[in-house]
Amino acid sequence: MMRLCWLIFFLPSLLFAQVSTPKYANEYLALGVGARAYGMGSAFQSVSSDVYSGYWNPAGLMGIPTDELQVAAMHTSLFAGIANYDYASIAARTDSSTSLAFSFIRLGVDDIPDTRFLYDADGSINYDNIRFFSASDYAFIFSVAHIFPKTPDLHFGANVKVLYRNAGDFATAWGFGFDLGLKTKLGKWDVAANLRDATGTYVAWYHETSLLSQIYAQTGNEISDQSLEISPPRLIIGASRRFNLLEEKIGIRPALDLLFTFDGKRNTLISGSFTSIDPYAGVEFDYKQMIFVRGGAGQVQKSKNFDGTESYKVTPSAGVGLKIKNFYIDYALTDMGNVNDALYSHIFSLKVDFSLNNE
């Protein structure tokens, strides 16, 4: 077990020691899903034990009860409604040792005006010539979780990710990658680790240069027919525990995640040449596991002020949840992916549990 943990920790640096990669490729896959997770400041690696685990940590899918199918969905608007972020997933426990899931993510900006044909042949402006297109990112995630007989307390999980991106007819891209997850218990604590983009997630772009040749000729720029983006690995380690109060009527679950990146120094709380570490912390209060109140914070960033001093910025979040029979309705308020002066996002998500037992 110890050897496996060391291997997971050092694998990213070994694989990418000789590769120069962009730091922020495919960042839409790091936005997160589910209002419960957002409400807890995205400290969710060890907490997730349901259909949302297909995104957060595939090993958590083993928390789905046997003979149960779960469906989840989320929608939110970003940047004052400019972009739409959507998520849907389905997961089921197929037997006592295996769970399967499929997740879908779309981040898109729609109805972008294409003004290349704004002018008629005589030079007059004709607004009817304006066309519209979308710039969208898609992710299709296939997940499996399994328990091996010799290690019944250790849950394993893996994701296979197929990515598609497009910017209207101007450019399209296909990508591929996978994640590896572990989850177990240490005493009464839930502990998890997730190696995202385990060997790098590769996205190959294909550009329709003929559609933009005139514009690039006017500006003296050049555009290649193809390009490649690589998302380097990220390791996330998390721990959480539910404390019971008042004869288990009230529960308190604190959680902490540590995000390790291996692509050089980042503007995070702990920054180094080998790895940068970004902490995420959250807490969830519940009453009879039916009414939930959540809070959290993450994305700690250091910034330099005009007077030369340094200060830290953090992204707070809050949320509530309600369970009605087999329906879970969650809401969160947070600044998705940005600690600057951006507008906060209202996030709603829904989860439904279906019993597959016909008895």
N, C-alpha and C positions, 0 to 999 in steps of 0.2 A: 504493500500500500504506500509506504513512504517513498519507494523508488518511483512509483507511478506519479505521485504528487510532484516530485522534483522534475520528472520528465515534462509534465504539463507546464511547469513554471518556466523552464529553460528552452522549451521547444521553439517559441516564437523568435527568440534572439538567435538561435542556431540556424533557423531557416532563412532569416532575413539579414544575417550579418553582412552578406556581400551584395544585397539588393537595395537599390535606391528606389523608394516608393513614396508616393504622395501621402501626406498625413490625413487628408480629409476626403478621400474617395468614398463614394457610397454612404455619406453621412446620414441619409434618410433612414438607413437600417439601424441607426443608433438612437432614434427618437423615442423608442419605447412604444408599448401598447397597453391599453386597459386603464380606466380611470382609477382603479384601486392602486395600481403600481404608481401612477403619477401622484396620487394623493400622499403616498409614503415616500416621496422624493426619489422614486425609482430605485430604492433599496429593496430589491425584489427577488434576487437570485435564490435565496433560501426559503422565501415565503411562498413562491409560486408552486402550486401543487394541483393545477387543474389545466383546462384547455389553453390558458395563456402561457403555459410552460413551453408550448411549441415555439414561442418567440424568446422568452426569458432564459429558460434552461430546460432542454428536452428531457433531462432526467426527472424533472418534476412531474412529468406526465404519469408516473407510477402512482401519484397521489389520487388519481381518478378512481372511484370505487369500481369494483368488478360489475360487469353487466350494466354500465352506465355510459351514455353518450352525452357529450357537452358541446354546446354551440355558443359562440361569442361574437360580438360585433362592436365596432367603435367608429365614431365619426367626429371630426372636429375641423374647424377652419383656422388657418394660420395667417398671420400678417394682415389683420383686419379683413379677412375674407378673401384675400388674393389667392391663397392655396387651399386645397382640400386634402385632408389626410384621412384615409379610410382603412379599416382592418376588419377581417372576418376570419373565423377559424372553426374547425370541427375536430373533435378528438374522442377517442373511445378506448376503454380497457378491453382488449381482445380476449385475454385470459389472465390467469393469476401472475404471469411473469412478463407480459408485453402490453404496451400501449402504443397507439398510432395516432398521428394528427396531421392535418393539413392547414396551413395558414396562408392568407393572401393579404398583401399590403399595397396600397397605391397612394402616392403623393403626387399631386398634379396641379398645375396652373392651367386653367382652361380659358378659352376665348381670348387668346393673345392676338392682337391685330397685326396682320401682315400688310404693310403699306408699300410694298415694292411696286405695286401696280396702281398707286394712288393717282398718278397723272395719266391723262389720256394722250393720244398721239399728238394733239395740238398744244399740249402743255398745260391744259386746264385741269383743275383738281376735280376728281369725281369720287366722292365718298362711297359710291356703290361698288367701286372696284376693290375696296378693302376686304380681304379675306381673313379668316380666323383659324388658329391652330392651337394645339395643346402641347405642353411639355410635361411629360409624366414619367414617373419611376414606378416600376412594378416589381414585387418580390413574391415568388411562389416557394413556400417552405414546406418540405416533407420531413416529418419527424417520426422517430421511433425511440422508445424507451424499453429497457429490459432489465430483469433481475436474474443473475446467474445463480444456480443452486449452491455453489460453494461460497458465495458472498451475498447472502440474502439481505443484509443490512445496507448494502451499497448499490445504489441505483445508477445505471448508465443510460446515457441518451446521446442521440446524434441527429443533426439536421443536414439535409441536402437542400441548398438554395439555388434556385434558378432565377436570374434577374433579367428584366427587359426594361430598356429605357428608350425614350424617343423624344425628339424635339421637332414636332410636326413631321414634314417630309424631308427636313434638312439633315437629320442624323438619327440613326438608330443604334442600339447596342444590346448585346447579349452577354450575360455573365454567369459564373458558376462558382460555388464555394460550399464549405460545410463547417459545422460547429460540433464540438464535443462537450458533453456535460456530465457532471457527477453530483450526487446528492446522498447524504447519509445523516446519521444522528450521532452526536457526541454528548452522551448523557441526555439531558433534556433539551439540548440545543440542536436546531436544524442547521446543517453546514452544507454549502454547495460551492461548486467551481464550474465555470463555463469558459471554454476556450473558443472564442468567436473567430471566424475566418481562419481556421486552424492552420491551413497551409497557404493562406492568402486567398482572397476572393478576386477573381480576374474578370474584368469587363472589357470587351473589345468593341470599340466604336467604329461605325462605318458612316462616312460623311458624303452627302450628295453635293459634291463640289460644283456641279453644273448649275445648281439653283442659286449659288451665291458667287459665282465667278465674276460677274460684273461688279458687284459691290466690293469684293476683295481686290479687284484690279484697280478700282478708283482709290482705294486707301493704301495700295502698295503692300498689302498683306498677302500671305500665302496660307493655304489650309491643306492639310494632308488628307488623303483618302481614308486613312485608318489611324487609330490611336488605341493605346492600351492603358487601363487603370488597374491598379492593384491595391486592395485594401489589406494592410498588414494585420497580423493577429492581435487580438486583445484578450487579456485574461481578467476575469471577474471572479472574485472570491467573496462570499457572503455568509452571514450567520444571523439567526433570529431565534426567538423563543417566546412562547405564549405563557404568560403568568396568569393564573386564575385567582380571582378575588370574590368574596361574598358568596361562598358555596358555588363557585364556577358560574355565577350569573354575569360577572363582569370579567372581561379578559383584556390584557395589555400585551401587545406584541411589539417589542423594539426590534429593529433590524439595522444592519450595517453592511454595506457593500464597499469593496475596494476595487477600482478599475485600474489595471496595469496596462500601459501602452509601451511599445518597444520600438518606436520610430524617432527617437531623439527627444530633446527637451520640449515639453509642452507648458503652456501657461496654466499649470495646475498647482494644487496645494503643495505637493511634493514633486519636484522636477529634477531629473538627473539625466546624464548622458546615456545610461543603460536603460532605465525605465522611468516613467512618470506615473504618479499615483493620484487618482482622483477619488475621494471618498463620497459616499452617498449614505445618508442616515434618514430613518423614518420610524414612525410609531403608529400603531393602529389600536384604537380602543373599541371594544364591542360589548353590547349588552345581549346576552343569551345568543350570541352569534347571529343576531338578526338585524341590529342597528349598529352602524359603524361610523366612527369619526377618526379621521386620519390627518397626519401632518408630517412634513419632511423637508429636507434641504439637500442640495447637491450642487455640482458644478462650481466648486470653489475656485475662483480665479484671482490671481494677484495682478493688480494694476498700479501704474505709476501716476501720481498726481502732478499737477502743474508746479507745485513747490518742490518737487523732487522726492517727496515721501512716497511710501508704498502703502496700499490698502488692499483689503480683500473683499471680493464680491461673492455673494452666494445666491443661488436660485431657490427661494422657498416655494412650498406647495401645500395645499390643503384639500381635503375632500371628505365626502360622506358616502355612505352606502346603505342599502336596504335590501333585506332578503324577504321575499313574499313567496312562500311555498318553494317551488323549484326555480324561481326567478331571482336573479341578482341584478340590481340596478345601482350603478355607481356614477359619481360625479367628482370631478377634480378641477381645481383652478391652479394653473401653473404657467410659467414662461418656458415654453418648449424649446429646448436646445439653445437658449440665449440668455445671458445675464446682463445684457445691455438694456437700453430704454425701449424695449419692444413691448407691444401690447400683450397682456396675458391671455391665455386661451382657456375657453370653457370646454371641458372634455366630458363626454357621456359615453358609457359603455354598458352593454347588456350581456348577461350570461344566462343560459337556460340549461338545466339538467333534465335529461330524458332517461327513464328507466327502460332497459332492454329486457328485463325479466317479465315474461308473460304470465307468471303465476299471480 
